[in-house]
Amino acid sequence: MKQYLCTLTVLGVCLQANTTIETLDPMTRTESLQSIQNQIARLKAKAAKLKRAEKPGLKQLCEVLRRYKLGLKDVEVALAISRQKRESKLRGRTVAPKYRNPDDKSETWTGRGRMPRWMTALIKKGKRPEDFLIVKG
């Protein structure tokens, strides 16, 4: 009598059983297949119900829309305003330089952004940023 290892995967759960060819009843197999298909159908229906379920805050949003008589256009305008990129008030303004290269007086740095190469090289040589400050006078 030959024994076979049967593996049945049901919804991610692996079931294994040693069985023989003679013990496999076609009716039992059909019934178990039907029960598994019924279980899959129930789980699919449950998943669809969960997908359709209301999101948190949706009832409150509907109440606010009704209370203040707001429509779709009002919501779109509100969302468009919140999506706009806010610009800095200082954008486009020039800032006076704060540091000057002692070797080349035309090279300056405002102290904003990435440190220039000339300043990085001088700091590596042991100088301090305060040595390059522009004295206002």
C-alpha positions in Angstrom: 0.0 0.0 0.0 1.5 3.3 -1.1 1.3 6.3 1.2 1.3 9.9 -0.1 1.9 13.2 1.6 -1.0 15.5 0.8 -0.6 19.2 1.3 -3.6 21.5 1.2 -3.2 25.3 1.5 -6.3 27.1 2.7 -6.1 30.9 3.1 -2.4 30.8 3.9 -2.6 27.9 6.4 -0.8 24.8 5.2 -2.5 21.5 6.2 -0.6 18.2 5.8 -1.8 14.7 6.3 -0.5 11.2 5.5 -3.0 9.3 3.6 -3.3 6.4 1.2 -5.0 6.3 -2.1 -7.7 4.0 -0.8 -8.7 6.4 2.0 -9.3 9.3 -0.3 -13.1 9.3 -0.6 -14.1 11.4 -3.7 -17.3 12.6 -1.9 -15.3 13.8 1.2 -12.9 15.6 -1.1 -15.8 17.3 -2.9 -17.4 18.2 0.4 -14.3 19.7 1.8 -13.6 21.6 -1.4 -17.1 23.0 -1.3 -16.7 24.0 2.4 -13.4 25.8 1.5 -15.1 27.6 -1.4 -17.9 28.7 0.9 -15.4 29.9 3.4 -13.6 31.9 0.7 -16.9 33.4 -0.5 -17.7 34.4 3.1 -14.3 36.0 3.6 -14.5 37.8 0.3 -17.9 39.3 1.3 -16.5 40.3 4.7 -13.5 42.0 3.0 -15.8 43.9 0.6 -17.9 45.0 3.6 -14.8 46.3 5.4 -13.8 48.2 2.2 -17.2 49.8 2.0 -17.2 50.7 5.7 -17.2 54.4 6.6 -13.9 56.0 7.3 -13.4 57.7 10.7 -14.5 61.3 10.6 -16.7 61.0 7.6 -19.9 61.5 9.6 -18.5 64.6 11.2 -17.4 66.0 7.9 -20.9 65.5 6.5 -22.4 67.2 9.5 -20.1 70.2 9.1 -20.9 70.4 5.3 -24.7 70.4 6.1 -24.5 72.8 9.0 -22.6 75.5 7.1 -24.2 74.7 3.7 -20.9 73.9 2.0 -20.7 72.3 -1.4 -18.2 70.4 -3.4 -16.7 73.6 -4.8 -16.1 74.9 -1.3 -14.2 71.7 -0.3 -12.1 71.9 -3.5 -11.2 75.5 -2.8 -10.2 74.6 0.8 -8.1 71.7 -0.3 -6.4 73.7 -3.1 -5.4 76.4 -0.5 -3.9 73.8 1.8 -2.0 72.2 -1.1 -0.3 75.4 -2.2 3.4 75.6 -1.6 4.1 78.3 0.9 7.0 80.6 -0.1 9.4 82.2 2.3 9.0 85.9 2.9 12.7 86.3 2.3 12.7 84.7 -1.1 14.2 86.9 -3.7 15.7 89.4 -1.3 19.5 89.9 -1.4 21.4 89.6 1.9 24.5 91.5 2.6 27.7 89.3 2.7 29.0 88.4 6.1 32.3 86.8 5.3 35.1 87.8 2.8 38.0 85.8 1.4 41.2 87.5 2.6 43.1 86.2 -0.4 40.5 87.4 -3.0 38.4 90.3 -1.8 35.8 89.7 -4.6 34.8 86.3 -3.0 32.2 86.8 -0.3 29.6 84.6 1.5 26.4 85.6 3.3 26.6 82.8 5.8 23.6 81.0 4.3 23.7 77.8 2.3 26.7 75.7 1.7 30.0 77.0 2.9 32.2 78.1 -0.1 35.3 76.1 -1.0 37.7 78.9 -0.1 36.4 79.1 3.4 36.3 75.4 3.9 40.0 75.2 2.8 41.0 78.0 5.1 39.2 76.4 8.1 40.9 73.1 7.4 44.2 75.0 7.6 43.3 76.1 11.2 41.6 79.5 10.7 38.3 80.3 12.4 35.2 81.7 10.6 35.4 84.8 12.8 38.7 85.7 11.0 36.7 86.3 7.8 33.9 88.5 9.2 33.3 91.7 7.3 33.5 94.6 9.7 30.8 97.2 9.1 32.0 100.6 9.6 
